[in-house]
Amino acid sequence: MRGSIIMPVLNEAAAIGATLETLQPLRAAGWEVILADGGSSDGTHDAADGLFDRWIEAHPGRARQMNAGAAAASGEILLFLHADTRFPVDALDWLERFAASDRLWGRFDVRLSGNRPLFRVIAWFMNQRSRLTGVATGDQAIVVRRSLFERVGGYEPIPLMEDVALCKALRCHSRPYCIRASVITDSRRWEVNGPWRTIVLMWRLRWAYWRGVDPKELARRYRS
C-alpha cells in the first residue's frame, strides 16, 4: 500500500513538529508526507525540517493547498491531515484495514485535546453525527482512494465548508469507512471562543451552507 499524507500549512511553526512526529511510523512504512504551504513567514519549514518528504508552494486557502498537495502526491491513497491534529499510535493498522476494505473513502474518529469533560461529549456527538450522515470534518483526517478523489474533482476551491462539500461528493460513490481510533485535534478554538458559542456558530454556518449561502460569506462570518 502506497499512501500520501497531505497537510496544508500556514504559519504552523509552534505546533508542526509535534504533529509530524506522530507521522514518522507511517513514513517508515513507506508513506510520504507532503506539506502544502500557503505562504508561511514564521519558520514553519525550519520547524518541520527532516520530518516531511515534499514541500509544495500553493495559493493560500486550505482547499487549494490540499489540491496542490494531491496533485504532487504519488500514493494510491490520499490522507488529508490538519497541522494541529495528531495521529494515534495504531493509525497504520487502521489504514491497512481501510485499504483492504471495499470502501472508497473514510475518516478517523476525533478527540479534542483539552481535559474538560464537555470536550469528550462534543467529540462523541461529532463522531456519531459523522456516522449517521456520512459527512466528516477536516479535523477527522479524511482518507480517500486517489482514483475517487480525481473522479469527483478534488476539493471545491471555496474558503469554508470544503470538507463538507468533498464528503457529499464522495458519499455518492461509497459510504465512509469509519475508523474508531481517534485523532487528537487542538481544542484551542473551543477554549478561546467557548464550547457552547462554538457549537452554535458551527451549526449556524452548516445550516446556512445547506440553504445555499455563498461560502465566502460564511468565511466572513466565521472570521468575525
Buried (B, 14 or more C-beta within 10 A) or exposed (E): BEBBBBBBBBBBBEBBBEBBEBBBBBBEEEBBBBBBBBEBEEBBBEBBEEBBBBBBEBEEBBBBBBBBBBBBBEBEBBBBBBBBBBBBEEBBEBBEEBBEEEBBBBBBBBBBBBEEEEBEEBBEEBBEEBBEEBBBBBBBBBBBBBEBBEEBEBBBBBBBBBBBBBBBBBBEBBEBBBBEBBBBBBBEBBBEEEBEEBBEBBEEBBEBBEEEBEBEBBBEEBEE
